[in-house]
Amino acid sequence: MALVTGHGKTRLYLHRFKKTESAVCLCNKEDQILDHILNKCTRHKTQRDLFKEKVLKAWSWPVSKKELITKQLKSFLTFTEIINLEH
């Protein structure tokens, strides 16, 4: 849930508090924020594809953050538990 609110342990969030040297995702494409993780990050493609399969049964992609937390929360939480933002 913290990822949806912007308070998750993304590199951008940690960088604001001087916990990481850079906000750029480890894929080196752009800052690591939820939208990047959900839609673009090459490091999480496999996990994202599995998550999208579940979401696409009921909704179209990309899914809004509101839909994630109101209608797809269980699938979203599973996705956030699987991904590793640090390695």
Rosetta blueprint (number, residue, H / E / L):
1 M L
2 A H
3 L H
4 V H
5 T H
6 G L
7 H L
8 G L
9 K L
10 T L
11 R H
12 L H
13 Y H
14 L H
15 H H
16 R H
17 F L
18 K L
19 K L
20 T L
21 E L
22 S L
23 A L
24 V E
25 C L
26 L L
27 C L
28 N L
29 K L
30 E L
31 D E
32 Q L
33 I L
34 L H
35 D H
36 H H
37 I H
38 L H
39 N H
40 K L
41 C L
42 T H
43 R H
44 H H
45 K H
46 T H
47 Q H
48 R H
49 D H
50 L H
51 F H
52 K H
53 E H
54 K H
55 V H
56 L H
57 K L
58 A L
59 W L
60 S L
61 W L
62 P L
63 V L
64 S L
65 K H
66 K H
67 E H
68 L H
69 I H
70 T H
71 K L
72 Q L
73 L H
74 K H
75 S H
76 F H
77 L H
78 T H
79 F H
80 T H
81 E H
82 I H
83 I L
84 N L
85 L L
86 E L
87 H L
